[in-house]
Structure formats: structure tokens, C-alpha cells
């Protein structure tokens, strides 16, 4: 179960947490649908293949999760930083790439055997900032940052072309 699911369980069903022994607590099935733990996220992956560059790993994840085959040369590095989430302190690198319908090479959806449940969501340009700041839609700060970067660095160029 995800942390998001557990937080929603505690918020919406506090009585379950109150009556259970903390050492043996396990939620009873049927309290909340599993979809309660679904979040909006960027395409991402673990860098666990030392023979691949970060760019090659990113392209592989885009294909696996979203179904688009993109050339490494089309990636634009936005930034890298250390994440202070949890105990990992992992380094994260954020890339940007434009995709077209012609680049669609598969279904995407990730690897269900690895616990991935991925649905690609397309957001119209005019709705992207409202989507990013809608507090009812669970997402990370990195997700919001990426939308702000896109709004600042890409949208003006798209509007110039119109």
C-alpha cells in the first residue's frame, strides 16, 4: 500500500486507526478502493543498469511506461538534485522531451509484475497549470515544478508558433 493510500485511510476512516493495536494493525479489505492511493507522477525509473547513460535510461522508461520511443538526442536536461524524501537521499535528474503521435511504439503501462499500474494522462495546454495546482489531485512537488518549468520555458515558444 502506498503512503498516499494510508494517509487517506487515516483521514477518511480514523476509527480504524483508533481501534487497532499499532503493532498489529492491518487495514480490513473494503475500507477504501485501491484507486485512493493512485497519484499523478512523471515518468520515472531507477538507474540500475550501469551500462546505460541517464539519457538511455530515461528513454527506456518513457517507452516502458508511456509507450513512446524517443531518441536520446531529443532529451533536454532540466536539472539534477538530491532528494531529501525519506531516508534515500537519491539523486534525481529531470529531462524534458517532446513526443508526437508518430513516436508511439507500444502500449506503455509499465511493468505490472513490478507493481506498476500506469495510465498515460494527456492534459490540454490551456488546463496544465490548473491541473498542476489542483490540490484535490495527488502529486509531488517535483511534478508541480516540472509544470512550472514547462509553462516558463516551453509554452511561450509554442504560443509564438501559433
C-alpha positions as CSV (number, residue, x, y, z in Angstrom):
1,X,0.0,0.0,0.0
2,X,1.2,3.5,-0.8
3,X,1.8,6.2,1.7
4,X,-0.9,8.2,-0.1
5,X,-3.4,5.4,0.4
6,X,-2.6,5.1,4.1
7,X,-2.9,8.9,4.7
8,X,-6.3,8.9,3.0
9,X,-7.3,5.9,5.0
10,X,-6.3,7.7,8.2
11,X,-8.1,10.9,7.1
12,X,-11.3,9.2,5.9
13,X,-11.5,6.2,8.3
14,X,-9.9,7.4,11.6
15,X,-12.0,4.9,13.5
16,X,-10.0,2.1,12.0
17,X,-6.7,3.5,13.3
18,X,-8.2,4.2,16.8
19,X,-9.4,0.7,17.5
20,X,-6.3,-1.2,16.2
21,X,-3.2,-2.1,18.1
22,X,-0.4,-0.2,16.4
23,X,1.9,-3.2,16.4
24,X,-0.5,-5.5,14.6
25,X,-2.6,-3.0,12.6
26,X,-3.6,-4.1,9.1
27,X,-6.5,-2.4,7.2
28,X,-9.5,-4.5,6.6
29,X,-10.4,-5.0,2.9
30,X,-13.2,-2.9,1.6
31,X,-12.5,0.3,3.5
32,X,-11.3,2.3,0.6
33,X,-10.8,1.4,-3.1
34,X,-7.2,0.9,-4.2
35,X,-7.6,3.9,-6.5
36,X,-7.5,6.1,-3.4
37,X,-3.7,5.5,-3.5
38,X,-3.2,6.5,-7.1
39,X,-1.1,9.6,-7.8
40,X,-0.2,11.7,-10.8
41,X,3.5,11.3,-11.4
42,X,6.2,12.0,-14.0
43,X,7.6,9.1,-16.0
44,X,10.5,7.9,-13.8
45,X,12.8,5.0,-13.2
46,X,15.6,3.6,-11.1
47,X,19.1,3.9,-12.6
48,X,20.2,0.3,-12.1
49,X,21.8,-0.5,-15.4
50,X,25.4,0.9,-15.2
51,X,25.9,0.2,-18.9
52,X,23.2,2.7,-19.8
53,X,23.6,6.5,-19.7
54,X,21.0,8.6,-17.8
55,X,19.6,9.6,-21.2
56,X,19.3,5.9,-22.3
57,X,17.6,5.0,-19.1
58,X,15.2,7.9,-19.4
59,X,14.3,6.9,-23.0
60,X,13.8,3.3,-21.9
61,X,11.4,4.4,-19.1
62,X,9.4,6.5,-21.5
63,X,8.9,3.5,-23.8
64,X,8.1,1.2,-20.9
65,X,5.8,3.5,-19.1
66,X,4.3,5.7,-21.8
67,X,4.8,3.8,-25.0
68,X,6.8,6.4,-26.9
69,X,10.1,5.8,-28.5
70,X,12.2,8.9,-28.3
71,X,15.8,9.4,-29.4
72,X,18.3,10.3,-26.6
73,X,19.3,13.4,-28.6
74,X,15.8,14.8,-28.1
75,X,16.1,14.9,-24.3
76,X,16.8,18.3,-22.7
77,X,18.2,18.1,-19.2
78,X,16.3,20.5,-16.9
79,X,18.2,19.9,-13.6
80,X,19.5,17.4,-11.2
81,X,19.2,17.5,-7.4
82,X,19.4,15.3,-4.3
83,X,16.1,14.3,-3.0
84,X,15.6,14.5,0.8
85,X,12.5,12.4,0.7
86,X,12.5,9.5,3.2
87,X,15.9,8.1,4.0
88,X,17.2,7.6,0.5
89,X,18.8,10.9,-0.4
90,X,18.8,9.8,-4.0
91,X,19.9,12.0,-6.9
92,X,17.2,12.8,-9.4
93,X,17.6,14.1,-12.9
94,X,14.7,15.7,-14.7
95,X,14.6,15.7,-18.5
96,X,12.1,17.2,-21.0
97,X,11.2,15.7,-24.4
98,X,8.5,16.4,-26.9
99,X,6.6,13.4,-28.2
100,X,4.4,13.1,-31.2
101,X,1.8,10.5,-32.3
102,X,4.4,9.2,-34.8
103,X,6.7,8.2,-31.9
104,X,4.0,5.9,-30.4
105,X,5.7,2.4,-30.4
106,X,3.8,0.5,-27.7
107,X,1.0,0.5,-25.1
108,X,3.1,1.7,-22.2
109,X,1.6,1.0,-18.8
110,X,4.8,-0.1,-17.1
111,X,5.6,-3.5,-15.6
112,X,2.7,-4.9,-13.7
113,X,4.9,-7.7,-12.3
114,X,6.9,-4.9,-10.6
115,X,3.7,-3.4,-9.1
116,X,3.4,-0.7,-11.7
117,X,-0.1,0.5,-12.6
118,X,0.4,3.3,-15.2
119,X,-2.1,5.2,-17.3
120,X,-0.8,7.9,-19.5
121,X,-2.8,11.1,-19.0
122,X,-2.8,13.9,-21.6
123,X,-3.5,17.4,-20.3
124,X,-4.6,20.1,-22.7
125,X,-2.1,23.1,-22.7
126,X,-4.8,25.5,-21.5
127,X,-5.5,23.3,-18.5
128,X,-2.0,22.4,-17.4
129,X,-1.5,25.0,-14.6
130,X,-4.9,24.4,-13.2
131,X,-4.2,20.7,-13.1
132,X,-0.8,21.3,-11.5
133,X,-2.2,23.4,-8.7
134,X,-5.4,21.4,-8.1
135,X,-4.9,20.2,-4.5
136,X,-7.6,17.5,-4.9
137,X,-5.3,15.7,-7.4
138,X,-2.4,13.9,-5.5
139,X,1.0,14.7,-7.0
140,X,4.6,15.6,-5.9
141,X,6.2,18.9,-5.7
142,X,8.6,17.7,-8.5
143,X,5.5,17.2,-10.6
144,X,4.4,20.8,-10.0
145,X,7.9,22.1,-10.6
146,X,8.0,20.4,-13.9
147,X,4.7,22.0,-15.0
148,X,6.1,25.4,-13.9
149,X,9.3,24.8,-15.8
150,X,7.2,23.9,-18.9
151,X,5.0,26.9,-18.5
152,X,8.0,29.2,-18.3
153,X,10.4,27.6,-20.9
154,X,8.2,25.8,-23.5
155,X,4.7,27.4,-23.6
156,X,5.9,30.9,-24.7
157,X,7.7,29.2,-27.7
158,X,4.6,27.2,-28.6
159,X,2.4,30.3,-28.5
160,X,4.9,32.2,-30.8
161,X,4.4,29.4,-33.4
162,X,0.6,30.0,-33.5
